Amino acid sequence: MCGRYAASMDVATLVHEFGVGPVDVELPPRYNIAPTTENYIITGDGAKRSLEIARWGLVPSWAKDISIGNRMINARAETVATKPSFRRAYAHTRCLVPADGYYEWYRPAQGPKQPFFIHGEGTWAMAGLHEMWRPTDAPVVHSFTILTMAASSSLASIHDRMPVTVDPDSFDVWLDPESPKDEVDACLRPERQVTMHAYPVSTAVNSVRNQGPHLIDPLPAG
């Protein structure tokens, strides 16, 4: 799964890297993003891309309660097209989730879990789905989830799952709701994934209260 990530890019960088329009509210750089927080996502309609702010943890349009989002932070690529919770969003409302990288915890045979920071190079994003939930007695909630798949051979020793990643050549196919399904499905193939690199980081990231660029610093050798 993907349960924590870092995103430090400001609006100007996102506009430049992803070809989106700016938003009125700018979020601060964050290095320890957890579910239920509001974060940047990128949406598209085939003609343009938009930078928006949404809550992590998908709340489907048919949901009775917002709390369903707490357990819908990830969608498995293997079942996303058919699972009732995600199939509508997969068909119509896909998004990109900009990130510097994400965290995963390696569990050794003995001793405490060791966090790793896992990142790509250049411009890339995690594949997501988004929806609008319109309760009768509260403001509209815009939310998203991150797709995951079986980890690549280089990352499988850390964790058996990883986020689905999207490179710039596939941004438009992924975002456009009119893209043919076979082209969208192709974005989930292992050979289409961004090459990722991993290194161990401080256990300070274990607490969601901790923030700052030091969280993604590699542990000293030895």
Beta strands, then each sheet from edge to edge (+ up, - down):
strand 1: 5-7
strand 2: 20-21
strand 3: 30-33
strand 4: 38-44
strand 5: 49-56
strand 6: 74-76
strand 7: 94-98
strand 8: 101-106
strand 9: 114-119
strand 10: 125-133
strand 11: 141-150
strand 12: 161-163
strand 13: 165-166
strand 14: 197-200
sheet 1: 3+ 1- 8+ 9- 14+
sheet 2: 2+ 5+ 4-
sheet 3: 2+ 5+ 11+ 6+
sheet 4: 2+ 5+ 11+ 10- 7+
sheet 5: 2+ 5+ 11+ 12-
sheet 6: 2+ 5+ 11+ 10- 13+
end
